[in-house]
Amino acid sequence: MILIVDFGSQTSHLISRRIRELGASSKLVQPEEAIEGISKNRKRIKGIILSGGPSSVYLKNAPLVNPNIFNLNIPILGICYGFQLTAKLLGGKVISGKKEYGPALLQMVNGRSSIVNKLPKQFTVWMSHGDEIIKLPLGFDTLGSTEHVPFAFSKNSDKKIYGLLFHPEVEHTEYGIRILKNFLSICSVKLKNHEIGHGKIIKDLREKIGKSSVIGAVSGGVDSTVASVLTAKAIGKKFVPFFVDNGLMRDGTKQHLEKIFKHIGIKLKILKVQGEMLKRLKNVSDPEKKREKIGNFYIELFEEEMKKLIKRGKKVEYLLQGTIYSDVIESKGTQHADKIKSHHNVGGLPKKMKLKLLEPMREFYKDEVREIGRKLKLPQSFISIQPFPGPGFAVRIRGEVTKKRLENEKKSDSIVLEELEKADLLGKVFLSFPVLTNAFSTAVKGDGRVFGEVVALRIIESKDVMTSKWAKIPYEILQRISSRIVNEVPGISRVVYDITTKPPATMEWE
Ligand code: XMP
């Protein structure tokens, strides 16, 4: 087993997923419990990974680990904060130095070590650090540097301690999996075949739900669809799905959902609340407030439906949501993590709720949910549909959501979708959408001055949502989208293309 000490990185859980996929088992522990965790399982623990995290090692409240961990004769891999902490505790020096967020080119130097087995001379790695190691501890050598930091990849071969300033666990780091595999080999871990089984999820759901009926919050997205199929397989008609038609979803969502529930063989109920939703969002422009308003409204609606079902003699305890792990971690899902945003179905929910949450996808990532969908033999159109945020267009409109701005956002969105579809690119990108930026600029339309809103286009590539690159859409297609939006959508003066990776920028603007 590999012990992962979690310093609050957005990707600590992703490290455990990668270890699992490579065929080893792992356990995540808090830094305060690390030494105790090791002594309980000393024989089973073959390696230790110290994760990244949002803190800085020189801060007063920085999470620490007992330095005895370095004397246990167990191989250690420090990642980002985990590497900085290793350096500090063993006598190196860390400062608030060169910052790197997103891609960087790693140049390997001629160091020999099993950790660099089968790595090329240079490759792209993904960074997310604001601190820098300026002096390595005694016994450490550098294996790789970037343009900005000399000690991006280091080792102490005698003690089998390794450090990476980049994240090998994220999809966009080339050879990241190779480095983790090399580390597992140094740890002498025996690897087994890994597979995600949905049979166990269904069995666990059936046991947990018991005699209760389950209210389902469904959106037509892949997460809630797969969660619904599993729940329907577990409890059949005791599953009562609802679609909150609040006007913030893409056109065609209702029809898509009708197809899904025809396939599942369960009746879908639709709650029409478009007018009320806009009323509740009046004068709200703070992104977190928007999510809270929407999350609270959803729960109000589901609790009303719960009462109706109870009146009809049903026992109702649970609300099914398609929450996935990225929603959880961005909403501060672990002790030392930062809150990036409150995903409306996690941090945006009221503190007191009558319904208990049922979230069978909570430990999975988007691509794993799609994989489960494929194993359940769901039609491709259910699985490959673009992710769409739960709070819908509300978080793609910076500032207040008014009826007019919502219409403009929807018109711009349809244009983006249509043009990508025509160019046969829609299925090739992960996410594509316009953002009403609430920034204004001058235009000349038919010789007259217009001071209109700026639309930002965001089109990105990703698999698991944790990192993304902006898509290199051909200029002609970008030109067509831009021309159509400024010509066809009233009040829009300009279109810009968002060329920011995640990290640092999240996918959505809010
Ligand atoms: P970010 O913007 O956090 O997006 O990089 C990651 C994924 O999550 C979606 N997203 C949300 N989904 N409730 C949701 O259900 C939310 O509040 C929310 N905010 C972002 C986003 O569309 C992307 O797929």
Residues whose N, C-alpha, C, O or C-beta is under 5 A from the ligand:
A	BS01	XMP	S342 H343 H344 N345 P387 F388 P389 G390 P391 V465 T506 M507 E508
